Amino acid sequence: VIGVTGASGYVGGRILAHLRTSGFETVAMVRRPATTDARARPYALAQSLDPSLLDGVEWVVHAAYDLSQVGDAVGVVNCKGSLPLLDALAARGGRAVLISSLSAFDGAGSDYGRAKLELERAVLERDGVVVRPGLVFGVEGGGLFGAIARAAARYALMPMVGSGRQRLFMTHDGSLCELASAIVAGDVHPDRPLFAAHEVPTTLRGIAQRLAHANGRDLRVIPIPHRLAYLGLRCAELARLPLPFRSDSLRSLSHPIPLHQVAALARGPVEFPPLRDDLWRG
Amino acid sequence: LSDRDTYAVIGAGPAGAATAKALVALGKKVIVLDAGLTLDPARELARERMAATLPQSWSENDVALTRYSAQGARGAGYKRLFGDDVAFRDDGVLDLFAAPAVGAHPSYAIGGLSNVWGAGVLPYVERDLEGWPVSASELMGAYEAVFEFIPYAGEEDELSARYPLVVTPDGPLIRSDAGEALLARLRRHRRSLEDAGYDFGASRLAVRVGHPAPARGCIYCGHCLDGCPYGHIYNAAQTIEQLRHEGLIDYRPGLHVDRVLEDGGGEVTIEATPLAGGQGVGVRATRAFLAAGAVSSTIIMQRSRLLPERTEILDSQTLYLPFCWIGPVGRTGREPGYTLAQAFLVLDDPEVSSRPVHISLYTYNDGLSERARASHPRLSSLLGPFLDGITRHLVIGICFFHSDDSHRILSESQPESSTVSLEPVQNPATSVVLGRFKRALARKLGPLGLIPLSPLAEAPSPGGGYHYGASVPMRSRPLAGESDTLGRPVPARRIHAVDSSCFPSVPGGTVTFPAMANAYRIATTAALGDGA
């Protein structure tokens, strides 16, 4: 049996569905199991484990992450909060697949990146496998990619911090799912985190322009100075305004993983395609 | 020493490595005679320490020792390997007088000039081979064979239409932000650039890409221009060392080959001077392949009476042309990446020259601003804190012209003397072509935001770009001073010039790779002719 945490989120949900259609026996480990899904079990980060949570479970795909936390709480909830699950799993001889991120690297500037990195260490220490995707895209387009796609379809002008020149690696959700199933099938034995994205990076601006072109329009970018954007976001956060984008994400975006660290990551058996129109338009 | 049925290769540079590979593949007994100078021990140790760790753990001392410095025995003009001028160090046998206006110099290092190679690997196509008795299709099989043992970074793109990839590259290198933006802009103007005679695309380099790095490929440490500590930029020394390690060749370093003589009995005698001193050595072989580099091979042929005492070596004129790039340089430009050529540009415009001009484009890297500081100290201190911001928008084009458009080098050497002199021979057409070229680039690329800074352009003296050869040109019906299509200087039957010295001309392009392929072709054809 393969457990998937964060299965109600975009990436976790896609992986769960893929594992199911590939014939794996799976359980969704979610905060509020749907009554219609008999194979769902309750699980939440930083909360006590349900005694029967890991019954029969050999692998857990750990995709749960609480984005609502800020400051020190990020590490406490996401990293320390995952340890009971990881320990209980290891004690039963099970292994974890952590869906980490390319924002996690030695010297990462964001709370998100640092928390993921700490979590990676915990997973690797327990004989787990770490996967580092970039910006995930696909037909259902969740997360940041979905937001860019919607904006690019609607507006001809888009404000972008630092003109959107930040380097980004793109991860097709289908390939990420394939990689996850290859890992739980026991086909991959990396000694370090797995790079899970197309090898050639692009930029936020490049993505937005590409999406706009696909809709037959041109996109103009309004540059916003990085410092101004960061200050604005910080002020809004201090004023506790609800925001779609956090200052911490901006830190991740503006300080991408250095290329020499990308090169040193392990590669799995799955090819990751570039952002092709047929892969996100459906 | 007597070695019947032995094939002797003279020199362990790119042509020598390719020749040895070709002969070994046919099961021949191969002996490689080479001066074989190596990196100085302190630098070699530093390189080994660096290769054993990740770039973030390199010690400052090791980095300082292996980085380019403006001081050195030969001055700033010579490219260095890990800070050492080994590729151009003399072996002390010849009294070489090279006029100050000549940049060519023999290389006595194992690996030869590939120690300081820009690693560009673009095949010559029919257009480049006009006037050659060898066609591009004849070279194609040899290109494939060479790609079997050198790494290959590149990708299918606009350039592939005219310059075939030959084989599938191992993968692309991740370009600098400026390199990426520059190629994207050229692509947007593809139609009008093509109409003006430009071909362009990602660079193709003999660089290993593979994961995980640094064990299997480039780790983007940015040390390229000083040599790759991990050995991921191809160096012919790697092939020689590997063949020697596998016991497939008999590598004899420490020998300076003086003459190659053919006797009536179907054998060749190679006379060499040991660098350690003592009696001259004679090696007998079935065939001898001269792969010592165009200057050394020419001198050997002159001293062997196979070439006249005054012989011209053709050069492919080099031009270092800085551009100001008005375009994105990226927020990530500060971190290292690979620092070899990011893109190739080929200009084939009859208004400029009847021959194509090749341009390798390098974008900003730390080494560039260091070099700018070293070569223009006063200007740099004036610009002070702005220098970094300015150099970030600097793109360097290294341009190579056809030998028809270039100056030449006269090599004077007599059979009985160890004195050799290299003198420049001016070609009045060169400055005309260079001027037209700079104006054409300013007209076409300037409006695209790639503005040539022509007043800052530097044209090194003949040979200074290390692309030269054609002292014993291959012809279908060779006369004295020329060679047949197997590089055999008239009247020799068992002596082959296999490096660029046998090129009928030196096209503007990446010379090393075609030279390797041509050497491979000659060695294979000659050895096959001898039977098993």
Interface residues (C-beta under 8 A of the other chain):
Chain A: D106 G162 S163 R165 Q166 R167 R192 F195 E199 V200 P201 H226 S254 P256 P258 L259 H260 V262 A263 A264 L265 A266 R267
Chain B: L54 P55 Q56 G171 P172 I174 D177 H211 P212 A213 P214 G217 C218 I219 Y220 C221 P328 G330 R331 T332 E335 P336 G337
